Amino acid sequence: MKNIESGRRSFIVKAALGSLATFSIPEIAFSAVAESSVKKVNFKESDIILFQGDSITDSGRNRTNNELNSQNGLGGGYAFLASADLLFNHPDKKLQIYNRGISGNKVYQLAESWENDVINIKPNILSILVGINDYWHTLSHGYKGTVETYKNDYRALLQRSKDKLPDVKLIIGEPFAIIGTAVNQSWFQVLKEYQETARQLAAEFDASFIPYQKVFDAALTKAPGAYWSGDGVHPTMAGSELMANAWLKTVKG
Amino acid sequence: MKNIESGRRSFIVKAALGSLATFSIPEIAFSAVAESSVKKVNFKESDIILFQGDSITDSGRNRTNNELNSQNGLGGGYAFLASADLLFNHPDKKLQIYNRGISGNKVYQLAESWENDVINIKPNILSILVGINDYWHTLSHGYKGTVETYKNDYRALLQRSKDKLPDVKLIIGEPFAIIGTAVNQSWFQVLKEYQETARQLAAEFDASFIPYQKVFDAALTKAPGAYWSGDGVHPTMAGSELMANAWLKTVKG
């Protein structure tokens, strides 16, 4: 059953993406995003933008560096790349950008440091990407949480954010994976439930939703998986730039 | 005399840039580059691209990381940002990108490690940004080199590169500064000679030339100097993205 499902999914993805082969990679990434229900963000002067999540967001940032708009503090992943674009393109906005992602975190671990690492920073715009460890660690770390745990913990975290920061604009990224050294075909049937959860919560909390799975699936028509992510979870440079482009396209329209 | 010259230069720059105030920052950066004699680079499959220079290129890279296409190895500055864009936009090209910039280096110091850090890597495309320390260290480190030293050392280095790598495509960046905590108006009269030297050598060696001074001067119409560089030499994130955009616009057209 798992194999049939996996094969069917693989076929559907390939069929859907086949017609994209003639397009450039930015066109592909952007079209994947454009199909999603885009809620643009209007940046206002002195907006505080905060990236939250796991290792994909953390990306080797210096956690002792609390400065705003700092490469060292923002790490070397999509959060930094998207931030550099925002700062370059909006020199009049005096944007203040931070990253507080922590490698390995699942939703309940984000919740433990949420007061310090989110509420106290008072973001106007809060971008969250979390969920891959909520699934992965059930395979690799003996973690007992289910997709229900993910849904309940994530919903509570988002509600708490809205209660404490009523005007915060939320951006929710879809947890994603591609076949890689840590990921095989068996992941996708269950991962899809986590992805659907993230999408539903985005709708529930009026958040912009970034369909990273569709974006990476589209990118696979242009280069093998290893070009975008070695292990299937952590993006390469090309994968990080792909994510940053998808983030910017979703957020800026 | 110096003050009159500085004032005149400042006036000319302001007058020339005044009309740019209504344009967006990418338009400004791109127009600055477009005015220069652009020699586009055609990327071929498996091209090896190497960034060389001083701290602006180094940008905190991990010097023990010799991997290609690695954020950690490319640092957190314009070299990384331009590389992420190239890798994202050219997934079919299998580009191999390295950074070997070293903080504090002047031309003669680059020359000392050129065999290991350039020739042995066999780049098809070699991007160099060097010169600000050749001037700055005459003020701050008692360095005795002159603009003639810079010209002779730089020309010898470029000739050596062409001799050892006959087909290498060269990209030369203009050394630049803006008023900042380390830079005052007195810099520009002499720095201009270093900039003119870099421009002449670019022409002599059929290199693409990136007019960073004009790009930063243009950016100053959109936000104060501290937004683009704190000390006037090292770019902020916004300044790094400005440089990356100018580099890409010059190189890709």
HADDOCK unambig.tbl for C-alpha pairs under 7 A between the chains (distance, minus, plus):
assign (segid A and resid 25 and name CA) (segid B and resid 89 and name CA) 6.16 0.50 0.50
assign (segid A and resid 26 and name CA) (segid B and resid 89 and name CA) 6.79 0.50 0.50
assign (segid A and resid 69 and name CA) (segid B and resid 237 and name CA) 6.77 0.50 0.50
assign (segid A and resid 70 and name CA) (segid B and resid 237 and name CA) 6.70 0.50 0.50
assign (segid A and resid 71 and name CA) (segid B and resid 76 and name CA) 6.20 0.50 0.50
assign (segid A and resid 71 and name CA) (segid B and resid 237 and name CA) 6.43 0.50 0.50
assign (segid A and resid 76 and name CA) (segid B and resid 71 and name CA) 6.22 0.50 0.50
assign (segid A and resid 76 and name CA) (segid B and resid 76 and name CA) 6.92 0.50 0.50
assign (segid A and resid 84 and name CA) (segid B and resid 237 and name CA) 5.64 0.50 0.50
assign (segid A and resid 84 and name CA) (segid B and resid 238 and name CA) 5.78 0.50 0.50
assign (segid A and resid 84 and name CA) (segid B and resid 241 and name CA) 5.83 0.50 0.50
assign (segid A and resid 85 and name CA) (segid B and resid 241 and name CA) 6.64 0.50 0.50
assign (segid A and resid 87 and name CA) (segid B and resid 238 and name CA) 5.15 0.50 0.50
assign (segid A and resid 88 and name CA) (segid B and resid 238 and name CA) 4.61 0.50 0.50
assign (segid A and resid 88 and name CA) (segid B and resid 241 and name CA) 6.03 0.50 0.50
assign (segid A and resid 88 and name CA) (segid B and resid 242 and name CA) 6.22 0.50 0.50
assign (segid A and resid 89 and name CA) (segid B and resid 25 and name CA) 6.15 0.50 0.50
assign (segid A and resid 89 and name CA) (segid B and resid 26 and name CA) 6.78 0.50 0.50
assign (segid A and resid 91 and name CA) (segid B and resid 222 and name CA) 6.18 0.50 0.50
assign (segid A and resid 91 and name CA) (segid B and resid 223 and name CA) 5.67 0.50 0.50
assign (segid A and resid 92 and name CA) (segid B and resid 222 and name CA) 6.68 0.50 0.50
assign (segid A and resid 92 and name CA) (segid B and resid 223 and name CA) 6.42 0.50 0.50
assign (segid A and resid 222 and name CA) (segid B and resid 91 and name CA) 6.19 0.50 0.50
assign (segid A and resid 222 and name CA) (segid B and resid 92 and name CA) 6.67 0.50 0.50
assign (segid A and resid 223 and name CA) (segid B and resid 91 and name CA) 5.66 0.50 0.50
assign (segid A and resid 223 and name CA) (segid B and resid 92 and name CA) 6.39 0.50 0.50
assign (segid A and resid 237 and name CA) (segid B and resid 69 and name CA) 6.75 0.50 0.50
assign (segid A and resid 237 and name CA) (segid B and resid 70 and name CA) 6.68 0.50 0.50
assign (segid A and resid 237 and name CA) (segid B and resid 71 and name CA) 6.43 0.50 0.50
assign (segid A and resid 237 and name CA) (segid B and resid 84 and name CA) 5.64 0.50 0.50
assign (segid A and resid 238 and name CA) (segid B and resid 84 and name CA) 5.78 0.50 0.50
assign (segid A and resid 238 and name CA) (segid B and resid 87 and name CA) 5.14 0.50 0.50
assign (segid A and resid 238 and name CA) (segid B and resid 88 and name CA) 4.60 0.50 0.50
assign (segid A and resid 241 and name CA) (segid B and resid 84 and name CA) 5.81 0.50 0.50
assign (segid A and resid 241 and name CA) (segid B and resid 85 and name CA) 6.63 0.50 0.50
assign (segid A and resid 241 and name CA) (segid B and resid 88 and name CA) 6.03 0.50 0.50
assign (segid A and resid 242 and name CA) (segid B and resid 88 and name CA) 6.22 0.50 0.50
